Amino acid sequence: KDGKYYLIMSGCTGWAPNAGRSAVATSIWGPWKELSNPFVGDDSNTSFHSQSTYVLSVPGKAGQFIYMGDRWMPKNAIDGRYIWLPITFDGEQPVIRWQDSWKY
């Protein structure tokens, strides 16, 4: 976005979700500057019970992106699901807020 590279990621505790992490760089090779947890609001400490999977750019809408996170259910693996949420920016900081429904 705007000539910068962004990472949205989480810590690693196996199947359990973690607080999100984010970083920005002007080159894919770095150096990377770590930013804050991009998730805001209730359940932000578990990335809304997800782990980052992919960021999708919105076709035909430059500068708009969708966070895609997976929800693993180790006790019922067939019930794995995904959440998709819009990403906004506060300066360099990506921001992801829970929304029950939304559209671009």
N, C-alpha and C positions, 0 to 999 in steps of 0.2 A: 504494500500500500504506500503510495506517495514515494516510491523509490526506496523503501525500506523492507527488510525481511522481518517477519514476526514468527515466534514460536508460541504455541499454546500447548502446555504439557502438564503432567502431574508427577507426584512422587511415585514410588513403587513399593506396594505392600501386597503383592500377589493380586488376588481378585478384589480386594477392598478398594473403594474409591478414596481419593486423597484430595487435599486442597489443591487448586490449580496453581500453575506457575506460568509466567510469560516472560519473553525476552525480545529484544529488538536489536538489529544490526543494519549497517548500511551495505555490508557485503555478506554473502552467504557463508563466507569463511570467517566472519567475525572481524573484530572482537564483538562479542555479544554482551549487551547490558541487560541484567536481570531486572524485571519490572515486578509489579505486585500480582497477587492473585487476581485473575481477570473476572472471577465469579463474584457477584455482588448480591447480598440479600440472604434470606434464610437458606440453609443448607449449602452455602458457598464453601464451607470447610470440607465438603465432599464433592465439589464440582457438580452439585445437584445430583448426587449419587451416580456419577458417570466417570469415565476416563476418556481423555481426548482421543479421537479416532482420525478426524480429518477436518479441514477447513475448506469449505466450498465457496468459490466466488460465484456471485449471482449473475447468471448469463444476462447480458444486456443492461446491467446496472453496475457501472464502474464504481469501484471503491466500496461495494457492499458484499458482506461475507456472512456465511452461516457456519456456526460451530456444530459439529457432529460428534456426539459422545456415545460410547457404548456402555450399557449396563449389564454386567455379567451376573448371573444368578447361579453360583456354583452348586447349590442344592437342587437346582432345576435348570440345567444348562440349556434345555430347549426353550426356556423362557427368556433368553437374552434379548435385550431390546436396545433401541437407539433413541437419543433425544437430539433434536435439531433446534437451535436457538440463534437469533440474529446477534451479530457482533457489532457493537458500536465502538467508538474511540473517544477517549478523553485525552486530547493531545496524543502522545505516543502510546498511552495505556489502552489495550483492548479491554472492553467491558462486556460481560455476558450476564444478563439478568434473566431470571426465570419468568416465562410468560406462558400461561395456559394455552393461549392461541395467539397467532400473529400471522401477518402476511406482508410481503414486500409489494 
